[in-house]
């Protein structure tokens, strides 16, 4: 009887397989046999952020970002340092990578989304 050896997947192969599961109408159960692997192993890779990449966004698709609203009273020191708050408001964003962004005034949502993706990656 021939002895089976353990299959070693490269990180790029894992990313490619995980990306295949994001196509509309495709399930992990269908991808696994095509790749000669077990569906449970693919589910394990899907939980690992190293192998899951965002599928390309559709041009008109809505994208959502987790937001936490923190009620923090404004102190006199804050007003003196930043001046009056513009009519458009201020946004503070903490990214998963540990970066903090504070955006005041008018902003371009697309440019802001690209910046957040760049810092989160």
C-alpha positions in Angstrom: 0.0 0.0 0.0 1.4 3.4 -1.0 1.9 5.8 1.9 0.2 9.2 1.5 2.2 12.3 2.2 0.8 15.4 3.8 0.0 18.1 1.2 1.7 21.5 1.8 -0.2 24.5 0.5 1.7 27.8 -0.2 0.2 31.0 1.1 -0.6 32.0 -2.4 -2.5 28.8 -3.1 -4.5 29.3 0.1 -5.4 32.8 -0.9 -6.4 31.7 -4.4 -8.6 28.9 -3.0 -10.2 31.3 -0.4 -10.9 33.8 -3.2 -12.7 31.2 -5.2 -15.2 30.8 -2.4 -16.2 34.4 -2.6 -17.7 34.2 -6.1 -21.5 34.5 -6.2 -23.3 31.1 -6.0 -20.1 29.2 -5.2 -19.9 27.3 -1.9 -16.9 25.9 0.0 -18.3 22.4 -0.6 -18.0 22.9 -4.3 -14.5 24.4 -4.2 -12.9 21.7 -2.0 -13.1 18.8 -4.4 -11.9 20.9 -7.3 -8.8 21.7 -5.2 -8.4 18.2 -3.9 -8.7 19.4 -0.3 -11.2 19.1 2.6 -13.9 21.8 3.1 -13.0 22.0 6.8 -9.5 23.0 5.9 -10.8 25.8 3.7 -13.0 27.0 6.5 -9.9 27.2 8.7 -8.1 29.3 6.1 -11.1 31.6 5.7 -10.8 32.4 9.4 -7.2 33.4 9.0 -6.8 37.1 7.8 -3.6 36.2 6.0 -5.5 34.2 3.4 -8.7 36.1 3.0 -8.6 39.0 0.6 -11.5 41.3 -0.1 -13.2 40.4 -3.3 -13.1 43.2 -5.9 -15.9 45.7 -5.1 -18.6 46.2 -7.6 -18.7 49.8 -8.7 -22.0 50.7 -7.2 -21.8 48.3 -4.2 -22.3 49.7 -0.8 -19.4 49.0 1.6 -19.9 49.1 5.4 -17.2 49.8 8.1 -17.7 49.0 11.8 -18.1 52.3 13.6 -18.1 53.0 17.4 -19.6 56.3 18.6 -17.9 57.4 21.8 -19.6 60.1 23.9 -16.7 62.2 25.1 -17.4 65.6 26.6 -15.5 68.5 24.9 -13.2 70.2 27.4 -12.0 73.8 27.2 -8.5 72.6 26.4 -9.8 70.7 23.3 -11.6 73.7 21.9 -8.6 75.9 22.4 -6.3 73.4 20.6 -8.6 72.7 17.6 -10.5 75.9 17.3 -14.2 75.9 16.4 -15.6 72.7 14.9 -16.5 73.1 11.2 -20.1 72.7 10.2 -19.3 69.4 8.5 -18.0 67.8 11.7 -15.1 65.6 12.7 -14.6 61.9 12.3 -12.2 59.8 14.4 -11.4 56.4 13.1 -9.3 53.7 14.9 -8.2 51.1 12.3 -7.5 47.4 13.1 -3.7 48.1 12.5 -3.7 50.5 15.5 -3.8 53.7 13.5 -6.0 56.6 14.6 -7.4 59.0 12.0 -9.0 62.3 12.8 -10.7 64.0 9.8 -12.2 67.5 10.1 -14.1 69.4 7.5 -15.1 68.4 4.1 -13.8 65.0 2.9 -13.8 62.7 -0.1 -15.4 59.3 0.9 -13.5 57.4 -1.9 -10.1 58.9 -0.9 -10.9 58.2 2.8 -11.8 54.5 2.0 -8.5 54.0 0.0 -6.6 55.5 3.0 -8.3 53.2 5.5 -7.7 50.1 3.3 -4.1 51.0 2.9 -3.6 51.4 6.7 -5.6 48.3 7.5 -3.7 46.0 5.1 
